């Protein structure tokens, strides 16, 4: 059995790959996005659809960067909280 520190050291800890929201609303939103993209693929010219895909990709990259920063901030805040709890004990 390996521990969390070893997994982290060896680069085996990929939290972003283990996130699978089970919220029905999340799944419905993704279905709507997929449906809309299919409609746009039919309605738009190939060039327009490629531009739309590029926009969606950029939004995804921006969102990923924001989520990463939020994770880091949350992790730091949790660490500070643990330190404060242990120090005040």
C-alpha positions as CSV (number, residue, x, y, z in Angstrom):
1,X,0.0,0.0,0.0
2,X,1.5,3.3,-1.0
3,X,0.9,6.6,0.8
4,X,-0.2,10.0,-0.4
5,X,3.3,11.5,-0.1
6,X,4.8,8.7,-2.2
7,X,2.1,9.1,-4.8
8,X,2.7,12.8,-5.0
9,X,6.5,12.4,-5.2
10,X,6.2,9.9,-8.0
11,X,3.8,12.1,-10.0
12,X,1.0,9.6,-9.7
13,X,-1.4,11.9,-8.0
14,X,-3.6,13.4,-10.7
15,X,-6.6,14.9,-9.0
16,X,-7.8,16.6,-12.2
17,X,-8.3,13.2,-13.7
18,X,-10.4,11.8,-10.9
19,X,-13.0,14.6,-10.8
20,X,-16.3,13.3,-12.1
21,X,-19.2,15.5,-11.0
22,X,-22.3,13.4,-10.4
23,X,-24.6,16.5,-10.1
24,X,-27.5,16.0,-12.5
25,X,-27.5,19.7,-13.4
26,X,-23.8,19.5,-14.4
27,X,-24.5,16.5,-16.7
28,X,-27.5,18.3,-18.2
29,X,-25.5,21.4,-18.9
30,X,-22.9,19.4,-20.7
31,X,-25.5,17.6,-22.7
32,X,-26.9,21.1,-23.7
33,X,-23.4,22.2,-24.7
34,X,-22.9,19.1,-26.8
35,X,-26.3,19.6,-28.5
36,X,-25.6,23.3,-29.3
37,X,-22.2,22.5,-30.7
38,X,-23.8,19.9,-33.0
39,X,-26.4,22.5,-34.1
40,X,-23.7,25.1,-34.8
41,X,-21.7,22.5,-36.8
42,X,-24.7,22.2,-39.1
43,X,-25.6,25.9,-39.3
44,X,-22.1,27.5,-39.5
45,X,-19.6,27.4,-42.3
46,X,-16.6,25.3,-41.6
47,X,-14.5,28.4,-41.0
48,X,-17.1,29.8,-38.5
49,X,-17.3,26.5,-36.7
50,X,-13.5,26.3,-36.4
51,X,-13.5,29.8,-34.9
52,X,-16.2,28.7,-32.4
53,X,-14.2,25.6,-31.5
54,X,-11.1,27.8,-30.9
55,X,-13.2,30.1,-28.7
56,X,-14.5,27.2,-26.7
57,X,-10.9,25.8,-26.3
58,X,-9.7,29.2,-25.1
59,X,-12.5,29.4,-22.5
60,X,-11.6,25.8,-21.4
61,X,-8.0,26.8,-21.0
62,X,-8.9,29.9,-19.0
63,X,-11.3,27.9,-16.8
64,X,-8.6,25.3,-16.1
65,X,-6.1,28.0,-15.1
66,X,-8.7,29.5,-12.7
67,X,-9.6,26.2,-11.2
68,X,-5.9,25.4,-10.7
69,X,-5.4,28.8,-8.9
70,X,-8.5,28.2,-6.8
71,X,-7.2,24.7,-5.8
72,X,-3.8,26.1,-4.8
73,X,-5.4,28.9,-2.8
74,X,-7.7,26.4,-1.0
75,X,-4.8,24.0,-0.3
76,X,-2.7,26.9,1.1
77,X,-5.6,28.1,3.2
78,X,-6.2,24.5,4.5
79,X,-2.5,24.2,5.4
80,X,-2.6,27.5,7.3
81,X,-5.7,26.4,9.1
82,X,-3.9,23.2,10.2
83,X,-0.9,25.1,11.3
84,X,-3.0,27.5,13.3
85,X,-5.0,24.7,15.0
86,X,-1.8,22.9,15.9
87,X,0.0,26.0,17.1
88,X,-2.9,27.2,19.3
89,X,-3.3,23.7,20.9
